[in-house]
Amino acid sequence: MIKARPFLKWAGGKRQLLNELEANFPPHILETKEIDLYIEPFVGGGALFFYLLSNYSVKKSIINDINQDLMLTYKVIKLFPEELIKRLEVIQTEYLKLNTEKRKEYFYNKLREPYNKLKINYKKKDKKSWVEKSALLIAINKTCFNGLYRQNSKGEFNVPVGRYKNPKILDEENLRNVSKLLQNTNILCSSYDTIGIPDDKKAFIYFDPPYRPLSITSSFTKYSKGDFDDNDQKELAKYFRKLDKDSHYLLLSNSNPKSTNLKDDFFEKLYKGFSINTVLAKRYINSKSNGRGEISELLIKNY
Ligand SMILES: C[S@@+](CC[C@H](N)C(=O)[O-])C[C@H]1O[C@@H](n2cnc3c(N)ncnc32)[C@H](O)[C@@H]1O
């Protein structure tokens, strides 16, 4: 089996929660290690997606995220891996030979600004501009502060330079493996509720929406233009109930509001009637260093 890992660091990445997630898979999937159709509507860096494709036999998969450049990069890795690798090789060679001060200039002038300026037609395939945008996204992700993705109100990526001695901007082997694994994957970019989930087939669907912040300052949920607020969480719960009627296998993770307020039963109310488990996870990307460490999260499922 081909093995691959996420090619980007992404806020809310589920690497630390993989064991707990797997323990909560539908029993027939755990037994057969086969999945006919896997769907991930908020795929982000895709920690669980890559784990599944590397360890289970997944016939068909659909991944989606609202972040256009993220999904463009998945497409470029699927379609043009060698062109992307060539471009990242150049960036990596140029970057690594510079001292700290020059690296900083390179980050702002040769990576972040060109990334923000490069306009893309996401609908019309254009190898050159697509490869360039994706290479810049991967390079800024590997060299920026904490691997965060954050935009200002104009939609510009605005995370400052990070301090890594020897960042691995190019991981050739992983990119080639990701590309192979993506060949049976449909890559979409829209809001989760408009992706058109088939109702004639039973799918295994994992939802990893932006976390509901535990307090105003302690969490980071702004991934792209627009926030995911309590109203969005409620809409998502309605959508979850709708899919439940279509007999899909549904698994969803979110933050546990009880970590900071024992009386907060927001999710118990929203997902009444479904199974809700509490699990412990390590969170690494957070805007506050005291936000690191073990934190409890909720796993909600309909089976
Ligand atoms: C918690 S992250 C997913 C983390 C991911 N599962 C991982 O392991 O790295 C949530 C994702 O939801 C995306 N998102 C936010 N609002 C969305 C929407 N309405 N529809 C689809 N995706 C959305 C964000 O761009 C972000 O990548």
The ligand as an SDF file (V2000), in Angstrom:
LIG
                    3D

 27 29  0  0  0  0  0  0  0  0999 V2000
  -10.4970   21.9780   11.5550 C   0  0  0  0  0  0  0  0  0  0  0  0
  -10.0590   22.3710    9.9380 S   0  0  0  0  0  0  0  0  0  0  0  0
   -9.8970   20.8150    9.2950 C   0  0  0  0  0  0  0  0  0  0  0  0
   -8.6630   20.1310    9.8080 C   0  0  0  0  0  0  0  0  0  0  0  0
   -8.3270   18.8790    9.0130 C   0  0  0  0  0  0  0  0  0  0  0  0
   -9.3090   17.8400    9.1790 N   0  0  0  0  0  0  0  0  0  0  0  0
   -6.9500   18.3490    9.2990 C   0  0  0  0  0  0  0  0  0  0  0  0
   -6.7890   17.2610    9.7690 O   0  0  0  0  0  0  0  0  0  0  0  0
   -5.9920   19.1060    9.0510 O   0  0  0  0  0  0  0  0  0  0  0  0
  -11.5160   23.0550    9.2680 C   0  0  0  0  0  0  0  0  0  0  0  0
  -11.5010   23.3930    7.7950 C   0  0  0  0  0  0  0  0  0  0  0  0
  -12.7960   23.8390    7.3960 O   0  0  0  0  0  0  0  0  0  0  0  0
  -12.6730   24.7600    6.3310 C   0  0  0  0  0  0  0  0  0  0  0  0
  -13.9550   25.4820    6.2410 N   0  0  0  0  0  0  0  0  0  0  0  0
  -14.4120   26.5560    6.9490 C   0  0  0  0  0  0  0  0  0  0  0  0
  -15.6890   26.8440    6.6140 N   0  0  0  0  0  0  0  0  0  0  0  0
  -16.0520   25.9380    5.6730 C   0  0  0  0  0  0  0  0  0  0  0  0
  -17.2520   25.6870    4.9340 C   0  0  0  0  0  0  0  0  0  0  0  0
  -18.3420   26.4560    5.1040 N   0  0  0  0  0  0  0  0  0  0  0  0
  -17.2850   24.6650    4.0580 N   0  0  0  0  0  0  0  0  0  0  0  0
  -16.1920   23.8730    3.8800 C   0  0  0  0  0  0  0  0  0  0  0  0
  -15.0190   24.0590    4.5370 N   0  0  0  0  0  0  0  0  0  0  0  0
  -14.9520   25.0700    5.4300 C   0  0  0  0  0  0  0  0  0  0  0  0
  -11.4490   25.5800    6.6840 C   0  0  0  0  0  0  0  0  0  0  0  0
  -10.8710   26.1360    5.5250 O   0  0  0  0  0  0  0  0  0  0  0  0
  -10.5540   24.5130    7.3660 C   0  0  0  0  0  0  0  0  0  0  0  0
   -9.6100   23.9750    6.4800 O   0  0  0  0  0  0  0  0  0  0  0  0
  1  2  1  0
  2  3  1  0
  2 10  1  0
  3  4  1  0
  4  5  1  0
  5  6  1  0
  5  7  1  0
  7  8  2  0
  7  9  1  0
 10 11  1  0
 11 12  1  0
 11 26  1  0
 12 13  1  0
 13 14  1  0
 13 24  1  0
 14 15  1  0
 14 23  1  0
 15 16  2  0
 16 17  1  0
 17 18  1  0
 17 23  2  0
 18 19  1  0
 18 20  2  0
 20 21  1  0
 21 22  2  0
 22 23  1  0
 24 25  1  0
 24 26  1  0
 26 27  1  0
M  CHG  2   2   1   9  -1
M  END
$$$$
